[in-house]
C-alpha cells in the first residue's frame, strides 16, 4: 500500500515539483495539496492518521508553516511527521531552526531553479527523507537493555523508566551536573544528523561554563544553516558555540560546529595546541560535512583522551572514523539510546560495532560528558 503525503505550499510551481517527485516513487502518493498553512492545518486536524508525512513550506499567506507547527504543538496530538521545505539559507535558516524546535522532523532545501528541481540530487534527497519520515517507530532495541556480544562486559547501558519528554520542550531541562576539576588535555567530538538540531538543545545548554575541553561537532546540514544553529545554541548555553572557521584555535569551553557544505578537520599547531581546518574536499557517502572525516583527522593527535559522542541520525556516519581513531588514541564513546533518538541509525551502528562505552538516554549525555572531562 502506498504511503500518503500531504503537500502544503503556496507556490504552484513548487507544488508541481514536489508532487512529481513524490509520485515518481511507487512507495508514495500525494493524497492532498493545500495552498497555505490554514488549509493544511484543517486537513491534518480533520484526519490526523490520514497522512504518513507532510511536506511543509515556511512562508505562506493566511498561516505560515511555523504557525501551523505551533498550533499542532498546542494540541499535543499524534500527527504525521513534518518535513520543512526551506528556501535559500540566507532567507529561512533561522525560521528552519525554529521549525525543528517546534516539532518538524527534518528539512530539505528547495531547489533554486528548474534544472536543480529535475536533478537526481534533489529527488534522491527528498525520497530519502520521506523514507525515514514515514517509517513507523521501531520497537525498543536490544541495545537499549543489553549490549551485543562484541561490546559486552565493559559497556554502561542506562534507560529511562519512562520515555523522556525533553525533546518536546522548547527549553532544555536543567539538571544539576556534579563536575570535578578537570585534568589532562581532552577533546569532545560529537556527531549527529536527523533530529540533531533539537536533540543538541538537550546536551549543549547543560554543559557548564569552564568545561575543561573544546568540542568539535558535525551536524549534517547544507551550507548556510549551521550558522543559525550555532547562534541559537550559543544564546541558550553557558559554553560558547560558534560555526567553525578556518584556523580557529580550539579553546576549552567552546563548541565548534562544522560549516554546512564543508568538512571539519582538526590539525596540530606548530608549538602546541590544535586548530580547526575547513576542507572543501568532495562529499563522502554523500555527506558534507562528514563525521568520519572529522574523527580520522584526530588519529595520532596528542590528546590524552577523546570523548566521542554519537547522537540521533540516519545512516552510519561516525562508525568507521571512531573505529580507526580507537586503534591509535585513547577514546571513550557515548552513544544515544534508541528510545530517545528521533532516528536510531548512527548511534545504533556505533553500538553494534562494539565501540560504545556507554549507551545513554539523551537526558544523561551531558552529565556523562562533564564527568569525563571535568571543569577548569
SERO-4910 file (N, C-alpha, C, O; in steps of 0.05 Angstrom, whole numbers):
BEGIN
 pado doro    nc1    nc2    nc3   cac1   cac2   cac3    cc1    cc2    cc3    oc1    oc2    oc3
  Unk    A     17    -24      0      0      0      0     17     25      0     37     27     15
  Unk    A     11     44    -17     26     68    -19     22     86      6      0     86     18
  Unk    A     43    100     13     41    118     36     32    146     26     40    156      5
  Unk    A     15    158     42      1    183     34     17    207     44     24    210     67
  Unk    A     21    226     26     36    250     31     18    275     27      4    276      7
  Unk    A     20    293     46      6    319     43     27    340     37     47    342     50
  Unk    A     21    357     16     39    379      9     25    405     16      2    410      8
  Unk    A     39    422     31     28    448     38     47    469     28     69    473     40
  Unk    A     40    483      7     58    503     -5     41    522    -22     22    514    -36
  Unk    A     47    548    -20     32    568    -35     41    572    -64     28    586    -80
  Unk    A     64    560    -71     75    562    -98     64    539   -116     69    516   -110
  Unk    A     50    546   -137     40    526   -155     63    510   -168     61    486   -172
  Unk    A     85    524   -175    108    510   -186    120    490   -167    126    468   -174
  Unk    A    123    499   -142    135    481   -122    117    457   -116    126    435   -111
  Unk    A     91    462   -115     72    440   -111     75    419   -133     73    395   -128
  Unk    A     78    429   -158     82    410   -180    108    395   -178    109    371   -182
  Unk    A    129    409   -171    156    396   -169    155    375   -147    164    352   -151
  Unk    A    144    382   -124    143    363   -102    124    339   -109    131    316   -103
  Unk    A    102    345   -121     83    324   -128     95    304   -148     93    280   -145
  Unk    A    108    315   -169    121    298   -189    142    280   -176    145    256   -183
  Unk    A    158    291   -158    179    276   -144    167    254   -127    176    231   -128
  Unk    A    148    261   -111    135    241    -93    122    219   -109    126    195   -103
  Unk    A    106    226   -129     92    207   -145    109    190   -163    101    169   -174
  Unk    A    134    198   -167    152    183   -184    162    157   -170    172    139   -183
  Unk    A    158    155   -144    166    132   -128    141    116   -122    122    126   -111
  Unk    A    141     90   -128    118     73   -125    110     70    -95     88     60    -90
  Unk    A    127     77    -77    120     75    -49    102     97    -39     89     93    -18
  Unk    A    101    119    -53     86    142    -43     66    153    -63     67    148    -87
  Unk    A     47    168    -52     28    183    -69     20    208    -54     17    209    -30
  Unk    A     17    230    -70      7    255    -58    -23    252    -55    -38    251    -75
  Unk    A    -32    251    -31    -61    248    -25    -76    274    -27    -98    275    -38
  Unk    A    -64    295    -15    -77    321    -15    -56    343    -18    -33    340    -13
  Unk    A    -66    367    -27    -50    390    -30    -64    414    -18    -88    418    -21
  Unk    A    -49    430     -3    -60    454     10    -44    478      0    -20    477     -4
  Unk    A    -58    500     -5    -46    524    -16    -34    543      6    -19    561     -1
  Unk    A    -40    537     31    -29    554     53    -31    538     79    -43    516     80
  Unk    A    -20    549    100    -19    535    125    -46    531    138    -51    510    151
  Unk    A    -64    549    133    -91    546    145   -105    522    133   -118    506    148
  Unk    A   -104    519    107   -116    495     94   -102    470    103   -115    449    107
  Unk    A    -75    471    105    -60    448    114    -68    439    142    -71    415    147
  Unk    A    -70    458    160    -77    452    188   -105    439    189   -108    419    204
  Unk    A   -124    449    174   -151    437    174   -150    408    164   -164    391    175
  Unk    A   -134    403    143   -132    375    133   -120    357    153   -129    334    157
  Unk    A    -99    366    167    -85    349    187   -104    343    210   -106    320    219
  Unk    A   -117    364    220   -135    360    243   -159    343    237   -169    328    254
  Unk    A   -169    345    212   -192    330    204   -186    300    202   -204    284    206
  Unk    A   -162    294    195   -154    266    191   -125    262    199   -108    257    182
  Unk    A   -119    263    225    -91    262    234    -76    236    227    -52    236    225
  Unk    A    -91    215    222    -78    189    215    -79    184    185    -71    163    175
  Unk    A    -89    204    170    -93    201    141    -68    206    125    -67    200    101
  Unk    A    -47    217    137    -22    223    123      1    210    137      3    209    161
  Unk    A     20    199    121     44    187    132     66    208    136     85    204    152
  Unk    A     65    230    121     84    252    124     72    277    110     55    275     93
  Unk    A     83    300    119     74    326    108     99    341     98    119    343    112
  Unk    A     97    352     74    118    370     63    108    398     67     88    405     54
  Unk    A    121    414     83    111    440     92    129    463     84    153    463     91
  Unk    A    118    483     71    131    508     65    132    525     90    115    521    108
  Unk    A    150    544     91    151    563    114    135    588    109    117    594    125
  Unk    A    141    602     87    128    627     82    103    623     65    105    616     41
  Unk    A     79    628     77     54    625     63     34    646     73     37    655     96
  Unk    A     14    653     57     -6    672     67    -26    657     86    -27    633     87
  Unk    A    -41    673    101    -61    664    120    -49    650    144    -56    657    167
  Unk    A    -32    631    140    -18    618    162      9    607    152      9    592    133
  Unk    A     30    614    166     57    605    157     61    576    167     46    565    183
  Unk    A     82    564    157     89    537    166     96    537    195     89    517    209
  Unk    A    109    557    206    115    559    234     90    560    251     88    547    272
  Unk    A     71    576    242     46    578    257     31    552    257     18    545    277
  Unk    A     32    538    235     19    511    234     32    492    254     17    479    269
  Unk    A     58    492    255     72    474    274     65    482    303     61    464    319
  Unk    A     63    507    308     57    516    336     29    508    344     24    502    367
  Unk    A     10    509    325    -17    501    330    -18    471    337    -32    463    355
  Unk    A     -4    455    321     -3    427    326     10    421    353      2    403    368
  Unk    A     31    436    360     45    433    385     26    438    409     28    424    429
  Unk    A      9    457    406    -10    463    428    -29    440    433    -37    435    455
  Unk    A    -37    427    411    -58    407    413    -47    380    422    -62    362    431
  Unk    A    -20    376    420     -7    352    431    -19    326    421    -22    307    436
  Unk    A    -27    326    395    -38    301    384    -17    284    371      7    291    371
  Unk    A    -26    261    361     -7    243    347    -10    249    317    -26    237    303
  Unk    A      8    267    307      6    276    280     29    265    263     49    255    274
  Unk    A     26    266    236     47    255    219     72    272    221     71    295    229
  Unk    A     94    260    214    120    274    214    120    295    193    110    291    170
  Unk    A    131    318    199    130    341    181    158    348    172    176    351    189
  Unk    A    162    350    146    188    357    134    185    385    123    168    391    106
  Unk    A    202    403    133    202    431    123    216    433     96    238    422     92
  Unk    A    203    447     78    215    453     52    225    481     53    210    500     51
  Unk    A    251    484     57    263    510     63    273    524     38    282    511     19
  Unk    A    272    551     38    283    566     15    313    571     20    326    556     35
  Unk    A    324    591      6    353    596      9    360    601     38    345    611     54
  Unk    A    385    592     46    393    593     73    392    621     85    384    625    108
  Unk    A    400    642     69    400    669     80    372    680     84    369    700     97
  Unk    A    352    666     73    325    676     76    310    661     99    293    672    112
  Unk    A    316    635    103    299    620    121    314    602    141    302    585    154
  Unk    A    340    606    143    355    589    161    345    590    190    341    570    203
  Unk    A    341    615    200    332    618    228    305    606    232    299    592    252
  Unk    A    287    611    212    259    600    215    260    570    213    244    557    227
  Unk    A    278    559    198    280    530    196    289    518    223    278    498    232
  Unk    A    308    531    236    316    522    263    293    523    282    290    505    299
  Unk    A    278    544    281    255    547    299    234    525    293    222    513    312
  Unk    A    230    519    267    211    498    260    220    471    271    203    455    281
  Unk    A    245    465    271    255    440    282    251    439    312    246    418    324
  Unk    A    253    462    325    248    463    354    219    458    361    212    449    382
  Unk    A    201    465    342    173    463    347    160    437    335    136    436    330
  Unk    A    177    418    329    166    392    322    171    382    294    163    359    288
  Unk    A    182    398    277    188    388    250    208    365    252    227    366    268
  Unk    A    205    345    235    222    322    236    249    327    223    270    320    234
  Unk    A    249    341    200    273    347    186    267    368    166    244    378    164
  Unk    A    287    376    150    282    396    129    298    389    104    318    375    105
  Unk    A    288    400     82    303    397     57    303    425     44    283    439     44
  Unk    A    325    431     32    328    457     18    315    455     -9    321    437    -25
  Unk    A    297    474    -15    283    474    -41    303    479    -64    322    493    -60
  Unk    A    298    467    -87    315    473   -110    311    502   -118    290    513   -116
  Unk    A    333    515   -126    333    543   -133    324    549   -161    318    572   -168
  Unk    A    323    528   -178    314    532   -205    304    506   -216    306    485   -203
  Unk    A    292    507   -240    280    483   -252    301    461   -258    295    437   -256
  Unk    A    325    470   -265    346    450   -270    352    434   -245    354    409   -246
  Unk    A    355    448   -223    360    434   -197    336    417   -189    339    396   -177
  Unk    A    312    428   -195    288    414   -187    285    386   -201    274    368   -190
  Unk    A    296    385   -225    294    360   -240    318    342   -237    320    320   -249
  Unk    A    337    351   -220    362    336   -216    357    311   -199    339    311   -182
  Unk    A    373    291   -203    372    267   -186    380    273   -157    371    260   -139
  Unk    A    397    294   -153    406    301   -126    382    309   -109    380    299    -87
  Unk    A    366    327   -119    342    335   -103    323    312    -99    313    308    -77
  Unk    A    318    297   -121    299    275   -119    308    254    -99    292    246    -82
  Unk    A    333    247    -99    343    227    -81    342    237    -52    336    222    -33
  Unk    A    349    263    -48    348    274    -21    320    274    -10    316    267     13
  Unk    A    301    282    -26    273    283    -16    262    256    -10    250    251     10
  Unk    A    267    237    -28    257    210    -24    270    196      0    258    179     13
  Unk    A    296    202      5    309    191     28    297    201     54    292    186     73
  Unk    A    291    227     55    278    239     79    251    227     83    243    220    105
  Unk    A    235    224     61    209    212     63    210    183     73    193    174     88
  Unk    A    230    168     63    234    140     72    236    138    102    224    121    115
  Unk    A    253    156    113    257    155    142    233    166    157    225    156    178
  Unk    A    222    188    146    200    202    160    175    184    161    159    186    180
  Unk    A    171    167    142    147    151    141    150    123    154    131    108    155
  Unk    A    174    117    163    178     92    177    164     93    204    164    114    218
  Unk    A    151     71    212    139     70    239    162     68    258    183     56    252
  Unk    A    158     79    282    179     79    302    185     50    310    167     35    318
  Unk    A    211     42    308    218     14    315    213      7    344    213     25    361
  Unk    A    210    -18    349    208    -27    377    235    -22    391    256    -20    378
  Unk    A    234    -21    418    258    -17    433    279    -37    426    275    -61    427
  Unk    A    303    -27    420    325    -45    411    337    -60    434    337    -50    457
  Unk    A    347    -83    428    362    -99    448    386    -83    459    395    -88    481
  Unk    A    396    -64    443    419    -49    451    412    -30    474    429    -20    488
  Unk    A    386    -24    478    378     -7    500    378    -21    527    376     -9    548
  Unk    A    378    -48    526    378    -63    551    402    -80    555    409    -86    578
  Unk    A    415    -88    534    440   -103    537    456   -100    511    445    -93    490
  Unk    A    482   -104    513    499   -100    490    503   -124    473    497   -147    481
  Unk    A    512   -120    448    519   -142    431    543   -156    443    558   -144    458
  Unk    A    547   -181    435    569   -196    447    596   -182    444    613   -184    462
  Unk    A    601   -168    422    627   -156    417    633   -134    437    656   -128    443
  Unk    A    611   -122    449    616   -100    467    609   -107    496    614    -91    514
  Unk    A    599   -131    501    591   -138    528    613   -137    548    637   -143    541
  Unk    A    606   -130    572    626   -131    594    636   -105    602    642   -100    626
  Unk    A    639    -86    584    651    -60    591    633    -37    586    641    -13    589
  Unk    A    608    -42    578    590    -21    570    570    -14    591    558    -32    603
  Unk    A    567     12    597    546     21    615    522     28    598    523     45    580
  Unk    A    499     14    603    474     20    588    453     29    608    446     14    626
  Unk    A    443     53    604    423     63    622    398     70    605    400     79    583
  Unk    A    375     65    617    350     71    603    332     87    622    335     85    646
  Unk    A    313    102    611    295    117    627    271    100    635    263     82    620
  Unk    A    261    104    659    238     89    669    214     95    652    197     77    647
  Unk    A    212    120    644    191    128    625    204    143    602    226    152    605
  Unk    A    189    144    580    200    157    557    206    187    563    187    201    571
  Unk    A    230    197    560    236    224    566    221    243    548    215    237    525
  Unk    A    214    266    560    199    286    545    216    310    537    206    330    528
  Unk    A    242    308    542    260    330    537    258    341    508    260    365    504
  Unk    A    255    323    489    255    331    461    229    346    454    227    356    431
  Unk    A    210    347    471    185    360    465    182    388    477    161    400    475
  Unk    A    203    398    490    200    424    503    219    443    490    239    436    478
  Unk    A    212    469    492    228    490    479    254    494    493    275    497    480
  Unk    A    254    494    519    278    499    535    287    473    547    271    457    556
  Unk    A    313    468    547    323    443    558    319    441    588    319    461    602
  Unk    A    314    417    598    311    412    626    338    416    640    358    403    633
  Unk    A    339    434    659    364    440    673    367    420    696    351    419    715
  Unk    A    388    404    694    393    384    715    420    390    726    439    397    712
  Unk    A    424    385    752    450    391    764    470    371    754    465    347    753
  Unk    A    494    381    748    516    363    739    539    367    759    551    388    761
  Unk    A    545    345    772    568    346    791    594    341    775    598    320    765
  Unk    A    610    362    774    634    360    758    659    364    776    660    383    792
  Unk    A    678    347    772    704    350    786    723    367    770    718    372    746
  Unk    A    743    376    783    764    391    770    776    374    747    784    352    752
  Unk    A    776    386    723    786    371    700    816    368    700    830    386    709
  Unk    A    825    345    692    854    340    689    860    330    661    844    317    649
  Unk    A    884    336    652    892    326    626    883    343    603    868    363    607
  Unk    A    891    336    579    885    350    555    865    333    539    873    314    526
  Unk    A    839    340    539    819    324    527    803    339    506    804    364    505
  Unk    A    789    324    489    773    336    468    747    320    466    746    296    470
  Unk    A    725    335    460    699    322    456    693    324    426    695    346    414
  Unk    A    686    302    413    680    302    384    652    289    381    649    266    385
  Unk    A    633    306    373    605    297    372    595    297    343    602    313    326
  Unk    A    578    277    337    566    274    310    536    269    313    528    253    330
  Unk    A    520    281    295    491    276    295    480    284    268    493    298    252
  Unk    A    456    275    263    443    281    237    414    287    241    407    306    255
  Unk    A    396    271    229    367    275    231    358    277    260    363    258    276
  Unk    A    345    298    267    336    303    295    357    317    311    352    323    335
  Unk    A    380    321    300    403    333    315    398    361    326    404    366    349
  Unk    A    389    380    310    386    407    320    370    409    345    377    424    364
  Unk    A    348    395    347    332    396    371    345    379    394    344    388    417
  Unk    A    356    357    387    369    340    407    392    354    420    397    350    444
  Unk    A    407    369    404    430    384    415    422    403    437    438    410    454
  Unk    A    397    412    437    387    430    458    385    416    485    382    429    506
  Unk    A    385    389    484    385    374    509    413    366    518    416    351    537
  Unk    A    433    376    504    461    370    511    477    395    515    487    400    537
  Unk    A    480    411    495    498    434    495    491    454    518    509    463    532
  Unk    A    465    462    521    459    481    542    463    471    570    464    486    589
  Unk    A    467    445    574    472    434    600    501    432    607    508    425    630
  Unk    A    518    439    588    547    438    594    555    463    609    546    485    602
  Unk    A    571    461    630    577    484    647    598    502    636    615    495    619
  Unk    A    596    527    644    617    546    638    643    535    650    643    525    673
  Unk    A    665    537    636    690    526    646    694    497    639    711    484    651
  Unk    A    679    487    620    683    459    612    712    455    604    723    471    589
  Unk    A    724    434    614    753    430    611    761    417    585    780    400    585
  Unk    A    747    423    564    754    412    537    739    427    516    717    437    521
  Unk    A    751    430    492    736    440    470    719    418    458    724    394    463
  Unk    A    699    425    442    682    406    428    682    413    398    678    436    391
  Unk    A    687    392    381    683    395    353    658    379    346    654    357    356
  Unk    A    641    390    328    614    378    325    607    378    295    609    398    281
  Unk    A    598    355    285    588    352    258    558    347    260    550    326    271
  Unk    A    543    365    249    514    361    245    509    362    215    516    382    202
  Unk    A    498    342    204    493    341    175    473    363    167    449    362    174
  Unk    A    483    383    152    466    405    144    478    418    118    502    417    115
  Unk    A    461    429    101    472    443     78    484    470     85    481    480    108
  Unk    A    498    482     67    511    507     71    491    529     79    470    531     68
  Unk    A    499    545     99    483    568    107    466    563    132    458    583    144
  Unk    A    460    538    139    442    533    161    457    530    188    445    534    209
  Unk    A    482    521    187    496    516    213    502    542    228    505    541    253
  Unk    A    504    564    215    509    589    229    486    596    247    489    604    270
  Unk    A    461    592    237    437    597    253    435    577    276    427    584    298
  Unk    A    443    552    270    443    532    291    462    540    314    455    538    337
  Unk    A    486    548    306    506    556    326    496    580    342    500    581    367
  Unk    A    484    599    329    475    623    343    453    617    363    453    627    385
  Unk    A    434    599    356    413    592    374    423    576    398    415    581    420
  Unk    A    442    558    393    453    543    415    470    561    433    470    558    458
  Unk    A    484    580    421    500    598    437    483    615    456    491    620    478
  Unk    A    460    624    446    442    641    462    431    627    486    425    640    506
  Unk    A    429    600    485    418    586    508    438    570    524    431    554    542
  Unk    A    464    574    519    485    558    532    504    575    548    508    599    543
  Unk    A    517    562    567    539    574    582    565    572    568    583    589    571
  Unk    A    569    550    553    592    548    536    589    565    511    566    572    504
  Unk    A    611    572    498    609    588    474    605    569    450    618    548    449
  Unk    A    587    575    432    581    558    409    584    576    384    572    597    382
  Unk    A    599    566    365    603    581    340    606    562    316    613    539    319
  Unk    A    600    573    293    606    558    268    636    559    264    648    581    264
  Unk    A    649    537    261    678    535    259    688    551    235    675    550    214
  Unk    A    710    564    238    723    579    216    751    569    213    763    560    232
  Unk    A    762    571    189    789    563    183    809    576    203    809    600    206
  Unk    A    825    559    216    846    569    234    837    574    262    853    583    279
  Unk    A    811    570    269    802    574    297    819    556    315    821    532    311
  Unk    A    832    569    335    847    554    355    827    542    375    811    556    387
  Unk    A    827    516    379    808    502    396    812    509    425    833    503    436
  Unk    A    792    522    436    794    532    464    775    515    482    753    508    473
  Unk    A    783    510    506    766    496    525    741    512    530    742    537    531
  Unk    A    718    499    533    693    513    538    681    524    513    663    542    516
  Unk    A    689    515    490    678    526    465    670    503    447    685    483    445
  Unk    A    648    505    433    638    485    415    640    496    386    631    518    380
  Unk    A    653    480    369    658    488    341    642    470    323    647    446    320
  Unk    A    622    482    309    604    467    291    614    468    263    620    490    252
  Unk    A    617    445    250    626    444    222    607    459    205    583    456    206
  Unk    A    618    477    188    600    493    170    586    474    150    598    456    139
  Unk    A    561    479    146    546    463    127    558    465    100    566    486     91
  Unk    A    561    442     86    573    442     60    603    441     60    616    443     39
  Unk    A    615    437     84    644    435     86    651    414    107    635    408    124
  Unk    A    675    403    104    684    384    124    700    398    146    713    419    140
  Unk    A    699    388    170    715    399    192    736    379    201    730    356    207
  Unk    A    761    388    200    783    372    210    797    387    233    793    410    237
  Unk    A    813    371    247    829    383    269    858    378    263    867    356    256
  Unk    A    874    399    265    903    398    258    920    410    280    911    429    294
  Unk    A    943    399    284    962    408    305    974    435    296    980    439    273
  Unk    A    977    453    316    990    478    311   1020    476    319   1026    466    341
  Unk    A   1038    484    302   1067    483    310   1071    498    336   1063    521    339
  Unk    A   1084    485    354   1089    497    380   1069    490    401   1072    496    425
  Unk    A   1047    477    393   1027    467    413    999    476    406    995    497    393
  Unk    A    980    460    415    952    467    410    941    455    384    956    444    368
  Unk    A    915    459    380    902    448    356    884    469    344    874    487    358
  Unk    A    879    467    318    862    487    305    842    473    286    845    449    280
  Unk    A    821    487    279    802    477    260    811    482    232    822    503    225
  Unk    A    807    461    215    813    463    186    787    458    171    775    437    175
  Unk    A    780    477    154    755    474    138    763    464    111    778    477     96
  Unk    A    752    441    103    760    428     78    737    427     59    714    422     66
  Unk    A    743    432     33    723    431     12    726    406     -5    717    406    -28
  Unk    A    739    386      6    741    361     -9    714    349    -14    695    356      0
  Unk    A    711    331    -34    685    321    -41    670    307    -18    682    299      1
  Unk    A    644    305    -21    628    291      0    637    262      2    647    250    -17
  Unk    A    634    251     25    639    222     29    613    209     37    600    218     56
  Unk    A    606    188     23    580    175     27    557    195     25    537    194     40
  Unk    A    561    214      7    541    236      1    538    255     24    518    270     26
  Unk    A    558    256     42    556    273     66    578    295     65    601    289     60
  Unk    A    569    319     71    588    341     72    575    363     89    559    379     79
  Unk    A    582    365    115    605    352    129    600    322    135    578    312    135
  Unk    A    623    309    139    623    280    145    638    276    172    660    285    175
  Unk    A    624    262    190    636    257    216    661    238    214    680    242    229
  Unk    A    660    219    196    683    201    193    708    217    187    730    210    197
  Unk    A    706    237    170    729    253    163    739    269    188    763    271    192
  Unk    A    721    279    204    729    293    228    744    274    247    765    281    258
  Unk    A    733    250    252    746    231    270    773    222    260    792    220    275
  Unk    A    775    217    234    800    209    222    822    230    225    845    223    228
  Unk    A    814    255    225    834    276    227    847    277    255    868    289    259
  Unk    A    834    264    274    844    263    302    863    239    307    875    238    329
  Unk    A    865    221    288    882    198    292    911    207    296    922    222    280
  Unk    A    923    197    318    951    204    324    954    231    338    977    239    343
  Unk    A    932    245    344    934    270    359    944    265    387    943    243    397
  Unk    A    953    286    400    966    284    426    946    287    449    954    290    472
  Unk    A    920    287    444    901    290    466    903    265    484    907    243    475
  Unk    A    901    270    510    902    248    529    878    229    526    881    205    530
  Unk    A    856    241    519    832    225    514    813    241    496    810    265    499
  Unk    A    799    227    478    779    239    461    752    226    467    749    202    465
  Unk    A    733    243    476    706    233    483    689    236    458    682    258    450
  Unk    A    683    213    445    666    213    421    637    209    429    630    191    444
  Unk    A    620    226    418    591    226    424    576    223    398    580    239    380
  Unk    A    559    203    396    543    199    371    514    199    379    504    183    395
  Unk    A    499    219    367    471    222    373    454    215    349    464    206    329
  Unk    A    428    220    352    408    213    332    416    219    303    430    239    298
  Unk    A    408    202    284    414    207    256    412    182    240    417    160    249
  Unk    A    405    185    215    403    162    197    431    155    186    449    171    186
  Unk    A    434    130    178    459    121    167    479    111    188    472    104    210
  Unk    A    505    112    180    526    100    197    550    119    200    571    110    208
  Unk    A    546    144    193    569    163    194    580    164    223    565    166    242
  Unk    A    606    162    225    619    162    251    631    136    259    651    135    273
  Unk    A    618    114    251    627     87    260    656     81    250    672     74    267
  Unk    A    661     83    224    687     76    214    709     96    224    731     88    230
  Unk    A    701    121    227    721    141    237    729    135    266    752    137    273
  Unk    A    709    128    282    715    122    310    731     96    312    750     94    328
  Unk    A    724     77    296    739     51    295    768     56    289    786     44    302
  Unk    A    774     72    269    801     79    262    815     94    284    838     89    290
  Unk    A    801    114    295    813    130    316    820    114    341    840    119    354
  Unk    A    803     94    347    807     78    371    832     61    369    843     52    390
  Unk    A    842     56    346    866     40    342    891     54    351    911     42    359
  Unk    A    891     81    350    915     97    356    912    114    381    932    122    394
  Unk    A    888    121    389    884    140    410    867    129    432    852    110    428
  Unk    A    869    141    456    851    133    478    825    147    473    823    171    472
  Unk    A    804    131    471    778    141    463    756    130    482    758    107    491
  Unk    A    737    148    489    714    139    505    689    147    488    686    170    480
  Unk    A    672    127    484    650    131    465    623    130    480    616    111    494
  Unk    A    607    151    476    580    153    486    561    154    462    563    170    445
  Unk    A    542    135    462    522    135    441    494    137    453    488    127    474
  Unk    A    476    151    439    449    155    448    433    130    445    438    114    427
  Unk    A    414    125    464    398    101    462    375    104    442    369    126    434
  Unk    A    364     81    436    342     81    415    318     96    424    306    111    408
  Unk    A    310     93    449    285    104    459    284    135    456    262    146    451
  Unk    A    306    148    458    306    178    457    316    188    430    317    213    427
  Unk    A    322    171    411    331    180    385    307    186    367    287    172    368
  Unk    A    309    207    351    290    212    330    293    191    309    273    180    299
  Unk    A    318    185    301    324    164    282    347    148    294    369    159    298
  Unk    A    343    123    300    363    106    312    380     93    290    377     69    284
  Unk    A    398    108    279    416     98    258    445    101    265    458     80    271
  Unk    A    456    125    266    484    128    272    492    117    299    512    102    300
  Unk    A    478    123    321    486    111    346    482     81    347    497     67    361
  Unk    A    463     71    333    459     42    332    483     28    319    492      7    329
  Unk    A    493     39    297    516     27    283    541     27    301    556      8    300
  Unk    A    544     49    316    567     51    334    565     30    356    585     16    362
  Unk    A    541     27    367    537      7    388    540    -21    377    553    -38    390
  Unk    A    529    -27    354    530    -54    343    559    -61    335    566    -85    335
  Unk    A    575    -41    329    603    -47    323    620    -52    348    644    -57    346
  Unk    A    607    -50    371    622    -55    396    640    -32    405    659    -37    420
  Unk    A    634     -8    395    651     15    401    641     31    425    657     46    437
  Unk    A    616     28    434    604     44    455    614     36    482    613     12    490
  Unk    A    623     56    498    628     51    526    604     56    543    600     44    564
  Unk    A    586     74    534    561     79    547    539     83    525    544     95    505
  Unk    A    516     72    531    492     76    514    472     90    533    462     78    552
  Unk    A    466    115    527    451    132    546    426    145    534    426    151    510
  Unk    A    405    150    550    384    167    541    395    196    539    414    203    552
  Unk    A    383    212    522    394    238    516    396    255    542    413    273    543
  Unk    A    378    250    561    378    266    586    403    262    602    409    277    621
  Unk    A    419    241    596    443    235    612    469    240    597    490    236    609
  Unk    A    467    248    572    491    251    556    509    274    566    533    270    569
  Unk    A    497    297    571    513    320    581    527    313    607    551    320    610
  Unk    A    513    300    625    525    293    651    549    275    647    569    278    660
  Unk    A    546    255    629    569    237    624    593    251    612    616    246    619
  Unk    A    588    270    593    609    286    582    625    301    603    649    301    604
  Unk    A    610    314    620    623    331    641    638    314    661    660    321    670
  Unk    A    628    290    667    642    272    685    669    263    673    688    259    687
  Unk    A    669    260    647    694    251    633    715    273    631    739    268    634
  Unk    A    707    298    626    727    319    621    730    338    644    751    351    646
  Unk    A    709    341    662    711    359    684    709    388    677    702    395    654
  Unk    A    715    405    696    714    434    692    741    446    699    757    434    714
  Unk    A    746    470    689    772    483    694    772    494    722    792    506    731
***
